[in-house]
Amino acid sequence: MVPRMSVHNVYPEFEDLVVARWRKAVIHGVAGIRIDPYKTDARISFLLQSDNDKYDVTTKILTFDYETDVLELYSERESKLFANLNRNAIQRGLLVQYEASRDAVDTSNAINDDTLAEILEYKNRPQFKKALGAITSSVTIKRLNGLLTPQHKLWMLEEIKTRLEQLG
């Protein structure tokens, strides 16, 4: 029986069970076999492959992405078996152990409408501009723009447009 292919190599629901992490050490994809986190008696194949848009052809730099470049293992048994099942890739240096953990989810742009409304209450331009600079999502800036009314200062609209241009 051919093992089924893993869609994800990182399972957030098991994040507090991680015993080991492996990452691909090369620019191209690396495939192998692992234990299915949901059926610990079954094997599944995996593929660590970066998205094409993560590679800059000019600088020849690949931007690291935890979700596509790292595989998490969730038991000692899986960790030992993983090394045996993927011995060739490990010995060739295609897979290397990875010690860092996943970055926390950045919630800096998860701003509710009440907080956006408070930003629109700022009376001075530098304070408003500073608040806009802390927002790195064009979606959030557009939501702020949607809350503008004719009673708001014209310079607020100008600053919002400038910030949107900066964010692309």
C-alpha positions as CSV (number, residue, x, y, z in Angstrom):
1,M,0.0,0.0,0.0
2,V,1.3,3.4,-1.0
3,P,1.2,5.9,1.9
4,R,-1.1,8.9,1.4
5,M,0.5,12.3,1.0
6,S,0.5,14.7,3.9
7,V,-1.1,18.0,3.1
8,H,0.4,19.7,6.1
9,N,3.7,19.1,7.8
10,V,2.8,21.2,10.8
11,Y,-0.4,20.4,12.8
12,P,-1.2,23.4,15.1
13,E,-3.6,21.2,17.1
14,F,-0.5,19.1,18.3
15,E,1.8,22.1,18.9
16,D,2.2,21.3,22.6
17,L,3.3,17.7,21.8
18,V,6.2,18.6,19.5
19,V,9.3,16.5,20.3
20,A,11.4,17.3,17.2
21,R,11.5,19.5,14.2
22,W,13.2,19.0,10.8
23,R,13.6,21.5,8.0
24,K,14.8,21.2,4.5
25,A,18.3,22.5,4.0
26,V,18.1,22.9,0.2
27,I,16.3,25.2,-2.1
28,H,14.3,22.4,-3.9
29,G,11.6,20.3,-2.4
30,V,12.4,17.3,-0.1
31,A,10.0,14.4,0.2
32,G,10.0,11.5,2.7
33,I,7.8,9.4,5.0
34,R,6.5,10.1,8.5
35,I,3.9,8.8,10.9
36,D,0.3,10.1,10.4
37,P,-0.3,12.3,13.5
38,Y,-4.0,11.2,13.5
39,K,-3.4,7.4,12.9
40,T,-0.1,6.6,14.7
41,D,-0.1,3.1,13.1
42,A,-0.1,4.5,9.6
43,R,2.7,6.1,7.5
44,I,2.2,9.1,5.2
45,S,4.5,10.7,2.8
46,F,5.5,14.4,3.2
47,L,6.8,17.1,0.9
48,L,8.7,20.2,2.2
49,Q,8.6,22.6,-0.7
50,S,8.7,26.4,-0.6
51,D,6.3,28.5,-2.6
52,N,7.8,29.8,-5.8
53,D,7.1,33.4,-4.8
54,K,9.5,33.0,-1.8
55,Y,12.5,32.8,-4.0
56,D,14.1,36.0,-5.3
57,V,15.9,35.1,-8.6
58,T,18.0,38.3,-8.5
59,T,19.5,37.8,-5.0
60,K,19.1,34.0,-5.1
61,I,17.7,34.1,-1.6
62,L,14.8,31.9,-0.5
63,T,12.6,33.4,2.2
64,F,12.1,30.9,5.0
65,D,8.5,29.9,5.7
66,Y,7.9,27.7,8.8
67,E,4.7,26.2,7.3
68,T,6.3,24.9,4.1
69,D,9.9,24.4,5.2
70,V,9.5,22.7,8.6
71,L,8.1,19.3,9.6
72,E,7.1,18.7,13.2
73,L,7.2,15.3,15.0
74,Y,4.8,14.6,17.9
75,S,6.2,11.6,19.7
76,E,9.5,9.9,20.6
77,R,8.4,6.9,18.6
78,E,7.7,9.1,15.5
79,S,11.0,10.9,16.0
80,K,13.1,7.6,16.0
81,L,11.2,6.1,13.1
82,F,11.5,9.4,11.1
83,A,15.3,9.2,11.3
84,N,15.2,5.6,10.1
85,L,12.7,6.2,7.3
86,N,14.5,9.2,6.0
87,R,18.1,8.1,6.6
88,N,19.2,8.9,3.1
89,A,17.9,12.4,3.0
90,I,19.4,13.1,6.5
91,Q,22.8,11.6,5.5
92,R,22.8,13.7,2.3
93,G,22.1,16.8,4.3
94,L,18.7,17.5,2.7
95,L,17.0,17.4,6.0
96,V,18.5,19.0,9.2
97,Q,17.1,19.3,12.7
98,Y,15.5,22.6,13.5
99,E,15.6,23.9,17.0
100,A,13.5,27.0,16.9
101,S,9.7,27.0,17.4
102,R,7.1,28.5,15.3
103,D,6.7,32.3,15.6
104,A,3.6,33.5,17.4
105,V,0.8,34.7,15.2
106,D,1.2,38.4,14.6
107,T,-2.0,40.1,15.7
108,S,-0.9,43.7,15.3
109,N,-3.3,44.1,12.4
110,A,-6.3,42.5,14.1
111,I,-7.7,45.8,15.2
112,N,-11.4,46.0,16.0
113,D,-13.6,48.9,14.8
114,D,-13.7,50.5,18.2
115,T,-9.9,50.9,18.2
116,L,-9.9,52.2,14.6
117,A,-12.6,54.7,15.7
118,E,-10.3,55.8,18.5
119,I,-7.5,56.4,16.0
120,L,-9.8,58.6,14.1
121,E,-10.3,60.7,17.2
122,Y,-6.7,61.8,17.3
123,K,-6.5,65.5,17.0
124,N,-2.9,66.0,15.9
125,R,-1.4,64.8,12.7
126,P,1.9,63.4,14.0
127,Q,0.1,61.2,16.5
128,F,-2.3,60.0,13.8
129,K,0.6,59.3,11.4
130,K,2.4,57.3,14.0
131,A,-0.7,55.2,14.6
132,L,-1.0,54.5,10.9
133,G,2.7,53.6,10.7
134,A,2.1,50.8,13.2
135,I,-0.4,49.2,10.9
136,T,1.2,47.0,8.3
137,S,-1.9,45.7,6.6
138,S,-3.6,47.5,3.7
139,V,-6.8,45.7,4.6
140,T,-6.8,47.4,8.1
141,I,-5.9,50.8,6.6
142,K,-8.8,50.4,4.1
143,R,-11.2,49.6,7.0
144,L,-10.0,52.7,8.7
145,N,-10.6,54.7,5.5
146,G,-14.2,53.2,5.5
147,L,-14.8,54.7,8.9
148,L,-14.0,58.3,7.8
149,T,-16.9,60.7,7.6
150,P,-17.1,64.2,6.2
151,Q,-16.6,65.5,9.8
152,H,-13.0,64.1,9.9
153,K,-10.1,66.3,8.9
154,L,-8.9,66.3,5.3
155,W,-5.3,65.6,6.4
156,M,-6.5,62.2,7.8
157,L,-7.6,61.1,4.3
158,E,-4.3,62.3,2.9
159,E,-2.3,60.3,5.5
160,I,-4.4,57.2,4.9
161,K,-3.9,57.5,1.1
162,T,-0.1,57.9,1.7
163,R,0.0,54.9,4.0
164,L,-1.9,52.8,1.5
165,E,0.6,53.8,-1.2
166,Q,3.5,52.8,1.1
167,L,2.0,49.4,1.7
168,G,1.5,48.8,-2.0
